[in-house]
Amino acid sequence: MKYLWLGFFVFVIATTFVVSEDSNGDIQITCEERSVHIKWKVDKPMTENPSRLFLGSCFPSHFSNESDGAEADFYYPLSACDFRRMATWKYLVYENKLTYRPLPKPSPPSFSYPVRCVYDRPKGWTPTFQSSSTGVIQGHGELAFHMEILNYDFSGPAESNVFPLGSFVPVWAGVDQQAHQPLLLLLEECVASTTVEMYPDTLTYPLINNKGCLVDGKKSFSKFLPRYHSSSIMLNLQAFRFAVGQEVYIHCKLIAWDPDLLNEEKKACNYNKTTGEWELLDDPFQSSLCQCCESSCQGRGKRDTDSAPQGLVLKSVLGPLTFTEDSL
């Protein structure tokens, strides 16, 4: 069965039959089980260049220009056209935009129209995050790194990728030790961005920098949590006001390290707001290693650093997440 909304703002719940009309009436959206069908009565100025009509990244499936007017049809699966999927506790939400772009990017569209389909969330469904990486350390075989968003008590996978501002995002990372020597997993650097790939001009929001300093904890309640095993690390990341309502990806640099060789470059440091001091997660008595978090944590000269062991360093991307002003 198909469920239809007509009008300027489209909000479709797939298990409830709702029809709404707006005085615009030029765009008809039908959300089906796994696809969307859109009929767009196009204004005359747009008919001169139908190749500049888009649903997300997709061109019209069909375009007709008859005497009674022009119409663009889009019929695509929800997995295409750069639809953005969000998972709340109750719903799966798919969002996109119809646009008319007379000029190529980066010029903005001259017309934009929101498309939103909302479905009841299947029982037992969990969101899929981009979250796993593997790497090889010479002489020690293959190590598998993992990074995931978990539920509030870290007991299982997250049930949503939508987080209201101020709530906590439970982040877990681990490395499979197998038959290897004991390893300490560290997060050397983490930044948030709106893209899964990083470019020189990518806008970022720093979370962890300076070789393991959780700098976001200075202005929020983000915190490394006590470890239950040296080969994993847990982080409660408070949802922050960066790219609110957009897809956010967390880019991290993970390091597998010798747990007996903590230093200014290999550490995990929390900021204690009560004392105004930095504290070492794994041994508070060595918190002096975190003092450099307010300056620069270099540790050694370049020549010594080049000859020193670096551990296995791997980059991982986690997401997409969406931060909202309010829960859906």
C-alpha positions as CSV (number, residue, x, y, z in Angstrom):
1,M,0.0,0.0,0.0
2,K,1.2,3.5,-0.8
3,Y,1.0,6.5,1.6
4,L,1.0,10.0,0.2
5,W,1.5,13.5,1.3
6,L,1.1,16.5,-1.0
7,G,2.4,19.9,0.0
8,F,5.5,22.0,0.8
9,F,6.7,19.9,3.7
10,V,6.6,16.1,3.3
11,F,6.3,13.8,6.4
12,V,5.1,10.3,5.7
13,I,4.7,7.6,8.3
14,A,4.5,4.3,6.4
15,T,2.1,2.5,8.6
16,T,-0.5,5.2,8.9
17,F,-2.6,6.5,6.0
18,V,-2.3,10.3,5.9
19,V,-3.1,12.7,3.1
20,S,-2.3,16.4,3.3
21,E,-2.6,19.0,0.6
22,D,-0.9,22.4,0.3
23,S,-1.7,25.2,-2.0
24,N,1.5,24.5,-3.8
25,G,0.3,21.1,-5.0
26,D,3.0,20.8,-7.6
27,I,4.9,18.0,-6.0
28,Q,3.5,14.6,-5.2
29,I,5.6,12.1,-3.1
30,T,4.7,8.5,-2.6
31,C,6.8,6.6,0.0
32,E,6.8,2.9,-0.7
33,E,8.4,0.1,1.4
34,R,11.9,0.5,0.0
35,S,11.6,3.2,-2.6
36,V,10.1,6.7,-3.3
37,H,8.1,7.9,-6.3
38,I,8.0,11.7,-6.9
39,K,6.0,13.6,-9.5
40,W,7.1,17.2,-9.9
41,K,5.1,19.6,-12.0
42,V,8.0,21.8,-13.2
43,D,7.7,25.6,-13.7
44,K,8.3,26.8,-17.2
45,P,11.8,28.4,-16.6
46,M,13.1,25.0,-15.4
47,T,11.9,23.1,-18.5
48,E,14.7,24.7,-20.5
49,N,17.3,22.6,-18.7
50,P,15.8,19.4,-17.2
51,S,19.2,17.9,-16.7
52,R,19.6,20.4,-13.8
53,L,16.7,18.8,-11.8
54,F,17.8,16.5,-9.0
55,L,16.6,14.3,-6.2
56,G,19.7,14.4,-4.1
57,S,22.3,13.2,-6.6
58,C,19.8,11.6,-9.0
59,F,18.5,12.8,-12.3
60,P,14.8,12.4,-13.2
61,S,13.8,8.9,-14.2
62,H,11.5,10.4,-16.8
63,F,10.8,13.9,-18.0
64,S,7.8,14.9,-20.2
65,N,7.1,18.4,-21.6
66,E,3.5,18.4,-22.9
67,S,1.2,21.3,-23.9
68,D,-0.4,21.2,-20.5
69,G,2.9,21.5,-18.7
70,A,6.1,19.7,-17.9
71,E,6.6,16.9,-15.3
72,A,9.7,15.3,-13.8
73,D,9.3,11.8,-12.4
74,F,11.8,10.3,-9.9
75,Y,11.5,6.6,-9.0
76,Y,14.4,5.4,-6.9
77,P,15.2,3.0,-4.0
78,L,15.8,4.7,-0.7
79,S,19.4,3.4,-0.8
80,A,20.1,5.6,-3.8
81,C,20.3,9.4,-4.5
82,D,22.2,10.1,-1.3
83,F,19.2,9.7,0.9
84,R,20.1,10.3,4.5
85,R,18.9,7.8,7.0
86,M,18.4,8.4,10.7
87,A,17.3,5.9,13.3
88,T,15.3,7.1,16.3
89,W,13.8,4.8,19.0
90,K,10.5,4.5,17.1
91,Y,11.2,5.4,13.5
92,L,13.5,5.1,10.5
93,V,13.7,8.5,8.8
94,Y,14.9,9.1,5.2
95,E,15.6,12.6,4.1
96,N,16.6,14.2,0.8
97,K,15.9,17.3,-1.3
98,L,14.5,18.1,-4.7
99,T,16.6,20.9,-6.2
100,Y,16.9,22.9,-9.4
101,R,20.5,23.9,-10.1
102,P,20.9,26.0,-13.2
103,L,24.6,26.4,-12.3
104,P,26.9,23.6,-11.2
105,K,28.2,23.3,-7.7
106,P,29.3,25.0,-5.6
107,S,26.7,27.5,-6.8
108,P,23.6,27.0,-4.6
109,P,20.3,25.7,-6.0
110,S,17.7,28.3,-7.1
111,F,14.9,25.9,-5.8
112,S,15.0,23.4,-3.0
113,Y,12.2,21.3,-1.6
114,P,12.5,18.9,1.4
115,V,11.6,15.2,1.1
116,R,11.1,13.1,4.2
117,C,9.7,9.6,4.6
118,V,9.3,8.1,8.1
119,Y,8.7,4.4,8.7
120,D,8.0,2.5,11.9
121,R,11.2,1.0,13.1
122,P,11.3,-2.9,12.7
123,K,11.6,-4.7,15.9
124,G,15.2,-5.7,16.7
125,W,16.7,-3.4,14.0
126,T,19.9,-1.7,14.8
127,P,21.7,1.0,12.8
128,T,24.8,0.1,10.8
129,F,27.8,2.4,11.3
130,Q,31.0,2.6,9.4
131,S,33.2,1.3,12.2
132,S,35.8,-1.3,11.5
133,S,39.4,-1.3,10.4
134,T,42.3,-3.8,10.2
135,G,46.0,-3.4,9.9
136,V,49.2,-5.4,10.0
137,I,52.1,-4.9,12.4
138,Q,55.4,-6.3,11.1
139,G,56.5,-9.5,12.9
140,H,53.3,-9.8,14.9
141,G,50.7,-10.8,12.2
142,E,47.4,-9.1,11.7
143,L,45.5,-7.1,14.3
144,A,41.8,-6.2,13.9
145,F,40.7,-2.9,15.2
146,H,37.0,-2.1,15.9
147,M,35.2,1.1,16.8
148,E,31.5,1.3,17.5
149,I,28.7,3.4,19.0
150,L,27.0,1.4,21.8
151,N,23.9,1.9,23.9
152,Y,23.9,4.0,27.1
153,D,25.4,1.3,29.4
154,F,27.9,-0.1,26.8
155,S,26.1,-3.4,26.9
156,G,25.3,-3.7,23.2
157,P,25.1,-1.8,19.8
158,A,23.4,1.6,19.7
159,E,19.7,1.6,18.9
160,S,19.8,5.0,17.3
161,N,22.2,7.2,15.4
162,V,20.3,10.4,16.4
163,F,21.4,12.1,19.6
164,P,19.9,15.3,21.1
165,L,22.3,18.0,22.1
166,G,23.7,17.4,25.6
167,S,23.1,13.6,25.6
168,F,26.0,11.2,25.6
169,V,27.3,9.2,22.7
170,P,28.9,6.0,24.1
171,V,32.0,5.3,21.9
172,W,33.9,2.0,22.3
173,A,37.1,1.0,20.5
174,G,39.1,-2.2,20.8
175,V,41.9,-4.3,19.2
176,D,41.8,-8.1,19.0
177,Q,44.9,-9.2,20.8
178,Q,44.7,-13.0,20.0
179,A,48.2,-14.4,20.7
180,H,49.9,-11.1,20.8
181,Q,51.7,-9.5,23.7
182,P,49.5,-7.3,25.9
183,L,48.4,-4.1,24.1
184,L,47.1,-0.8,25.2
185,L,44.7,0.9,22.9
186,L,44.8,4.7,22.7
187,L,43.0,7.3,20.8
188,E,45.7,9.7,19.7
189,E,43.4,12.1,17.7
190,C,39.7,12.4,17.0
191,V,37.8,15.1,15.0
192,A,34.3,15.4,13.9
193,S,33.4,16.4,10.3
194,T,30.4,16.3,7.9
195,T,32.2,14.1,5.4
196,V,33.4,10.5,5.4
197,E,36.5,11.6,3.6
198,M,38.9,14.2,4.9
199,Y,40.2,17.0,2.7
200,P,42.5,20.0,3.4
201,D,39.5,22.4,3.4
202,T,37.2,20.0,5.4
203,L,35.5,21.8,8.4
204,T,36.3,19.9,11.6
205,Y,35.5,20.0,15.3
206,P,38.4,18.8,17.6
207,L,37.6,16.1,20.1
208,I,40.9,14.6,21.0
209,N,44.2,16.1,20.0
210,N,47.8,16.7,21.3
211,K,48.5,13.0,21.4
212,G,45.6,11.8,23.5
213,C,44.2,14.9,25.3
214,L,40.3,14.9,25.4
215,V,40.1,18.6,24.7
216,D,36.3,18.5,24.2
217,G,36.1,17.7,28.0
218,K,37.2,21.2,28.8
219,K,33.9,22.7,27.5
220,S,31.6,19.7,28.0
221,F,31.2,16.6,30.2
222,S,32.9,14.3,27.7
223,K,35.2,11.8,29.4
224,F,37.3,8.6,29.0
225,L,35.8,5.9,31.2
226,P,37.8,3.5,33.4
227,R,39.0,0.5,31.3
228,Y,37.9,-3.1,31.8
229,H,40.8,-4.3,29.6
230,S,43.9,-2.6,28.3
231,S,43.0,-3.5,24.7
232,S,39.8,-1.4,24.7
233,I,38.9,2.1,25.5
234,M,35.5,3.7,26.3
235,L,34.5,7.3,25.8
236,N,31.3,9.1,26.8
237,L,31.1,11.9,24.2
238,Q,28.6,14.6,24.9
239,A,26.6,15.5,21.8
240,F,28.0,18.9,20.6
241,R,26.7,21.8,18.6
242,F,28.5,21.1,15.4
243,A,26.6,20.6,12.1
244,V,23.3,20.2,14.0
245,G,20.8,18.3,11.9
246,Q,23.5,17.1,9.4
247,E,25.4,13.8,9.1
248,V,28.5,13.8,11.3
249,Y,31.4,11.4,11.1
250,I,34.1,10.9,13.8
251,H,37.6,10.4,12.4
252,C,40.0,8.9,14.8
253,K,43.6,7.7,14.9
254,L,43.9,4.5,16.9
255,I,47.2,3.2,18.4
256,A,48.1,-0.2,19.8
257,W,50.9,0.4,22.3
258,D,53.0,-1.2,25.0
259,P,51.1,-0.6,28.3
260,D,54.4,-0.3,30.2
261,L,55.6,2.6,28.0
262,L,53.3,5.5,28.7
263,N,54.7,8.9,27.8
264,E,53.7,12.3,26.7
265,E,53.0,11.1,23.2
266,K,51.2,7.8,24.2
267,K,48.5,8.5,26.8
268,A,44.8,9.1,27.4
269,C,44.0,12.3,29.4
270,N,40.8,13.6,30.9
271,Y,40.2,17.2,32.0
272,N,39.0,17.4,35.7
273,K,36.8,20.5,35.8
274,T,36.8,20.5,39.6
275,T,40.5,20.8,40.0
276,G,41.2,22.4,36.6
277,E,43.9,19.8,36.0
278,W,44.5,17.0,33.4
279,E,44.5,13.4,34.7
280,L,46.0,10.3,33.1
281,L,43.3,7.7,32.6
282,D,45.5,4.6,33.2
283,D,47.6,5.9,36.2
284,P,46.6,9.1,38.0
285,F,49.9,9.1,39.8
286,Q,51.6,9.8,36.4
287,S,49.3,12.7,35.5
288,S,52.3,14.8,34.9
289,L,52.4,13.2,31.5
290,C,49.2,15.2,30.7
291,Q,50.5,18.6,31.7
292,C,51.5,19.2,28.1
293,C,47.9,19.1,27.0
294,E,47.8,22.9,27.6
295,S,50.8,23.4,25.3
296,S,52.4,20.8,22.9
297,C,52.9,17.1,23.6
298,Q,56.1,16.3,21.6
299,G,58.0,14.3,24.1
300,R,61.2,13.9,22.1
301,G,63.3,15.6,19.5
302,K,62.6,14.6,15.9
303,R,65.7,12.4,15.6
304,D,64.7,10.4,18.7
305,T,61.1,10.2,17.6
306,D,62.1,8.8,14.2
307,S,64.1,6.0,15.7
308,A,61.6,5.2,18.5
309,P,58.9,2.5,18.2
310,Q,55.6,4.0,17.0
311,G,53.2,1.1,17.6
312,L,50.5,0.2,15.1
313,V,48.7,3.4,14.0
314,L,45.4,3.1,12.2
315,K,42.8,5.6,11.1
316,S,39.1,4.8,11.5
317,V,35.8,6.6,10.7
318,L,32.7,6.2,12.8
319,G,29.3,7.3,11.6
320,P,27.1,8.7,10.4
321,L,25.6,10.4,13.5
322,T,23.1,13.2,13.7
323,F,22.8,15.7,16.5
324,T,19.5,17.4,17.0
325,E,18.0,20.2,19.1
326,D,15.3,17.8,20.3
327,S,14.6,14.1,20.0
328,L,12.3,13.0,17.2
